[in-house]
């Protein structure tokens, strides 16, 4: 059985339109790598239905799952990162995460240091 068929057997096909919560909430409950691989495939397939290449879809889904897990407590995030074999796309490895205060300051600095439209075109 190919991975798509196995994934669809294990998980439902995602509808074309859904919220981030509807898409990524199930991933936050996955704690083993086999299920993570299957659910990741469901997410990639969904992204590809919206015009992305497989490579683009895989990158988007890694970033989105990693980012979404960052909203959870460290224990949940760690389980998700372990199962999906990824890290937070901004903070990296969970062992090096900033405190909430440090994260807030990072956001302020990044916003203040944002490039102008003229710089973006260079």
N, C-alpha and C positions, 0 to 999 in steps of 0.2 A: 504494500500500500504506500503510495507516495505521500510526502509530508503534508500536502494540501488536503488530501482526502482524510488522512489521519487527524489533522487539526480540525477539520469540519466535523468529523465523527465525535471528537472530544469536546469541541466548543461550537457554538452557533456562528454562522456567517454574520458579520456585522452589516447592519443596514447602511445604505449609501450615506444617509444623513443621521448624525448622532452627536451628542455633546462629548466634550473631552472626558467628563466624568463617566458617561456610559461606556466609553471606549477603554479608559485606563483604570477605572475602579476594579474591574475583575483582575487585572494584573497585580494589584496590591495584595491580593489574597493568595497568590501563587508562591509556594515555598520550595518547589523542586524544579530542577533544571529541565526535566523532560516536558513537564507541563508548560514551562516558560518558553521553550523552543516552539511548541505548538501554538501557544497564544501569540507569540511574536510573529509567527507566520500568518496568523489570521489578521493581525494589525498591518503587516506589510501588504498583504493581498488587498485589504481595504484601501490603503494609501495608493496603491498602484491603480485601482479603479478610478482614482481622481487624477490620472494623467502622469504620475511619477514613474520613473524607471525603477527597477528593482533596487539598484544601488542607492538612488535618492530616497526611496521608501524605507530601506533598512536604516539609513542614517537618521531620517526624520523620526522613526519609531524608537531608535535607541535614545535619542535626545529627549523625546517626549515622555517615554516611560521613566527615564532617569530623573527628569525634571519633576514629573508628577510625584514620584516617590519622595522627593525632597520636602513635600508638604506634610509628610507623615512623621511620626516619632522615629527616633534612630533605630529602634529594634525592627520596626516594620520595613523601613527603608533598607536596612542592612540585609534583610531576608530577600527583598526584591532585587537588590543589586547582586546578591550572590546567585539567586536563581537565574536571572537574566544575563549575568556576567557583564555588568556595566557599572558605571559610576554616574554621579550627578554631573551634568554637562558644564556647569559653571564652577562648582566647588570641588569637583573631583572625588577622590577616595573619601569615604565617610569618616575615616580616622583623622582627616585633615580639615573637616568642616569648620567654618568659623562659628562663633557664637551668634545668636540672633542680632546682637548689637553690632558685631563686626560685619555681618552680612548687610545690615542696614547702611552702615557707613560705606561699604563697598558699592552699594547701589547708588548712594549719593555721589560718590566720586565718579563712578561711571557715567552718571547722568550729567554731571558738571563737565566732564571731559569729553562729552560726545562730539563727534566730528561734525563740521558744517557740511551742507550739501555740496559746496565747492570742493571740499577735501575728499568727499566720497567719490567724486567723478575722476579723481586722479588715479 
